[in-house]
């Protein structure tokens, strides 16, 4: 076991000590713990659920955990974070009636939750092209994830198709999987909220008003994290030279690699038409405001599909990804709702003449988002708070 694994597992056992000491305190039926280690904005599954529940019952008490709480660095609230994570969080884990997660929170692998606690896995995505969870985890992380998932009482999905996937990705029992829709998709059915997001975005980027925004959002590749050869595989100058001046390119790189990329190195002539949105934390807002999405294996295609806007799948490493990386749950080329391309020069031609008639987006929605209809949070509230 490496040092990082040893440190993490030791941390979970220290948290467990304070968790079991907190058994002396009763569960507060009004308290909800929000574990937002993937997305701490109000646009994620946990954040959007919080706002809905708060509106339905203002007497609810909310506590939260984000990545900032376990940044154990001397210059970033070290003592405060240590106290919060090792004492306060275990106390809330033991005394909250409901706990929402947007990821697998491994400290639950070291404890046994109380009988009346609702431990709810909302996850951070709506669907899945590539394999995830236990279908790709390995070694000690997989072992701890299995134990955490056994503690979980509710797994929330948006379709019968995803319910089938959760049975392997989480080893979830059928009676614990609830096909009621995903909270973060409700906004796409609210015209007023959509307009509010557009107004918010274009007030921050007025120069983009009236432009055609092409968003490039590639997925994270596991092998990229520990390599020094991280790069953008899109030829930006070649793409932009094939489009007129009304188009701009937005880049949304994964947080784990965004700070290792110098975007200015990727364009010689079009830097004024390139916008780095990697640090823009409101993903739904970006999806709402862009006109065309270029991605590959990212789960954001499921939310984007709800708006029925063009998608292009730039899958330059498809064969490699399929064979040596995570792999897919089904045939990639036939499952995605848009053209699959392998070279940058193909993208510009498709943008100018998008073959919409070739892709049945309604069929895609029926399969993968059957219960994402704008009422997901209401069904979740009725399920948990009745």
N, C-alpha and C positions, 0 to 999 in steps of 0.2 A: 504493500500500500504506500503511495507517495505521500509527501508531507501535507499537500493540500487536502487529500482525502482524509488523512488522519485528523487534521485540524477540524474539518467539517463534521466528521462523525463525533468527535469529542464535544464539539459545540452543541450538537443535537442532544447528547446525553446530559450536558449541563442544563440545557433548557428543560429537559425532562424532569430533572430534580425539582425545579421551581414549578413545573406544571403539576406534579403530584402533590407538592406542598399546597398548591392552590385548590386542591380537591376539598379542602376544608371550607371553601367558600361556595355558596350555592350558585347555580346558573341564573344569570339575569336574562329573563325572557325578552327584554327590550334591547339587549345589546347584540350588535352585529360586528364581527371582525372582518375587515376588508384586506385581503392579502393580494396586493397589486405589484408583484415582482416583475411583471412583464410590461404592463401598461398602466400607469397611474393617472391617466387623464380621464375626463368624463366621457370619452368616446369609446373606451374599452368595455368589455363585457361586465367587469366589476364596477367600474366607474359609472356607467349608464344605469346599472341596476341600483346602485346607491342613490342616485338622484331620484329615481322613480319611487323607491321605497320610502325615502325621506319625505317626498311629497304626499304619499299615501298616509303616512303615519309620522307626524312631526315629533312624537314622543320617543321614537327610536333613538338609541345611542350607538354611534359608530366610532370604531377604532380602526386604525389602518397600519399596514406594514408595506413599505416600498423598498426599493433597492437602496435608497439613501439611508435607510435605517441600519443597514449592515455594511456601511462603508467604514471599516475599522482602520482609519488613518488618523495620525496624530493631529493633522491640520483640519480635520473635518468632524468635529464634535465627537471625538473618540469616546470619552467617558460617558457622555449622554447616550450615545448609541449602544454601548455595552450594557448599560443599565436597562435601557428600553428593550433590547433584544433578548437578554438573558433573564430578566425579571418581569417586566411589564407584559411582553408578548406571551410568555407561557401562562401568565395569569389570565390574559384575555382568551387564550386558547381553551383554558379550562372553565371559564365562566361565561362565555358567549353562547347564546342559544343557537345562533346561526353564524357560519363562517363561509365566506366566499373566497375562492381562489381563482387566479387566472393562469396558474401553472401548477406543477407538482411541488408542493411545499414540503421538503424532505424532513424538517423537524417532526412532522407527524409520524415519521417512521419509528421514532423512539418512545412513543406514548400510546396509550389506549384512550380514545376520547370517551367522554361521559355518555351514558345511554341516551339522554335526551338532546344531545348536540347534533345539529344539522351541519355536516361538513360537505359543502357544495362545490363541485368542480365545474366552473363556467368556461374554463380554458380561455385562450386569447385569440383563437381563430374560429371561423364559422364552419370551415370545411377543411379537407386535406387532400392534396394531390400526392405529395410525397409521404412516405411512412414516417411516423413520429411515435413518441412515447415508448412503451415497452417493445414496440415493433422494430426499434432501432437502438435503444439504450443497451449498454453493456456493463458488465462487471459490477462493482459495488453500487453505482448509481442505480442500476436496474434493480438490484436487490432491495434497496431502500425505497425505490419508487413502488415496487410491488406491495410493500408493507403500508406505505402511505395510502395507496389506492384501496386497500382493504378497509382502512379507516373511513374512507369517503362514503357518505351516505347517498349523495345525489350526483349524477352526471347529467348535464344538460346539453341536449343536441337539437339540431334544427331539421333533421330529416331521418327517415328510416334507414337511409343509406349510411349516415354517420353513426347511427345506433349500432349497426353491424360492425363498423370500424372500431368503436369504443370497446367492444367485447375483447379485442386483442390488444389495442393500443393501451388500454388501462386494465385489462383483465377484469372488466366490470361485469357484475351479474346483471342479467336482463331486467330484474325488478328494480334495479338502482338507476337505470338509464331512462331519462324522461325526454321524450321527443316533443318539446313545447316551443322551440325556436330560440334564437340567440339574441340576447339583450341588445348588443351593439348594432343590430340590423334595424331596430325600430325607427331610427332617425330617417331612414331612406323612404319611409312612408309618410313622413310629416313634412308637408310642403313649406310650412312656416319655418320649421327648424332648418330645412335645406337652404332656404333663402338667407336665414340668419348666418349660417356657416359661410355662404358665398360672400355676404357683406363683410363679415369678419376677415376673411382671407384677402379680398381685394382692397380692403382698407389698409392692410399691411403691405400689399404688393400692388399699388395702383397702376404701375407700369405694365402689369399683366392683363389689365382689363381690356377686353376686346381681342386678346390674343388667343390663338389655338395652343393649348398647353398639352404637350406630350410628356407623360410621366414615365420615366424608366425606373422600375423598382425590382431589381433582381433579388432572388432569395439568398439566404445565407447558406454557404457550403461549409460543412464541418471542417473539411481539410484546409480551408483558408485561414482559420483562426491562428494556427501556429506556423504560418509560413511568412517569409519576408517578400514573397513574390505576388502579393495581392495587387490586383489591377482591375480596371474597368474593361470589359471585353467588347464594349460598344465603340465603334469608330465614330466619334461624335462629329468630326468635321465632314466625314463622308455622308452621314445621315443628314446634317443640316444643309449641305450643299444641294441636296435633292429636294428641299422644301423651300417654299417662298418665305418672305420676311415676316409673314403673319404668324409663323410658328416659333414657339420657344420650347426648350427642353428642360424639364425638371428632373433632378436626380434624387432618388430616395434610396440611399445605401443602408445596409444593415448597421446598427449601432456598433457592433463588434469590429467592423472594418472601416467605418466611415472616417474615423480620425487617422487612419493610416493611408488615406488617399488624398493626393493633391490634385484637385479637379482641374486647376489651371494648366496642368501638364498635358491634358487630353484634348485641348482645342487650341488651334493657332489663330483661326479667323472668326470664331463665333462666340467668344467669351461673353459678350453682352447679351447673348440669347440663351445662356445657360444659367440655371438657378439651382443651387444646392439646398434641397429640402431635407437632407439627412437628419438635421437637428430639429426639424419642425415636428413636434411630438403629436400633432393631431392628424392621425392618418386618415380617418374618415373625411375630414375636411379637405384634404388633398384629393381624395378620390372623388369627392363631390365636385370639386372645381376643375379638375383636369378633363380634357376632351378625349384623350386616347391613352390607354395604358399599355406599356411594354413591360412584360415580366417574363418569368420562366416557370418556376415551380412553386411560387408563393401562394399562400392561402388567401391573399387579399382579393383574388379573382372572384371569390364568392360574394363578398360585399359589393364589389364593382359590378358584378353581373346584375344586381338588383336595379341598376340604373340603365341597363341595356345599352351601354356605350361600347365603342370598339375596343377590342383587346388584341394585341399581337404577342405571340409567344416566341421570344428570341432565345432559343434553346441550343446555343452553340456547343454545349457539351453533353447533349442528350444521351448518347451511347455510353459515355463514361459514367454519367450520373446514374444511369439505369443499372449498370453492371457493378460499379465499385463504390457507389455512395449509398444513400438510403434506399433508392428504388421507389416504386410507385404501387398504389393499391389496385390500379387498373391500367389498361393501355393508354398511355399519355396522349398520343396523337389523336385518338378518337374521343377522348374524354373532354379535352379543353374546348371552350366555346370561341375559338378564333384560329386564324392561320398560324401554323408553326413554321418558323424560319430559322436558318442557320448562319446567315450572313447579313451584315449591316445593310448592304446595298438593296436587299430585298425589302427592308422595312419601309423606306421612303416611297417605293412604288405602291405598297399596300396602303399606306396612309392616304395617298392621293386618290386611290380607287379601292376603297375597302369593300370586300366581297360579303356584305352583310347577309345576303340571301342564302349563303352556303352554311350558315351556322344557326341552329335552332336554339336561341337563348331561352325560350320559354320551356323547352324540354329540359334544358340544363337546370333551370330553376325548379322545375317540378321534381327532379331527382334529388338535388342537393340542398334545396332550401324550402322544402314543402311547407314548413311551419314558421318560416320567417315572413310574417305578414303585417308587422307593425304592432302586434299584440303580445309579443314574447314576454315582455316584463310583467304584463298583467297576469299571464298564466303562471309565471314564476312566483309572483306575489301570492296568488291564490293557492298555489301548491304548498308554499312554505309557511305562510302567515295565518292560514285559516285556523 
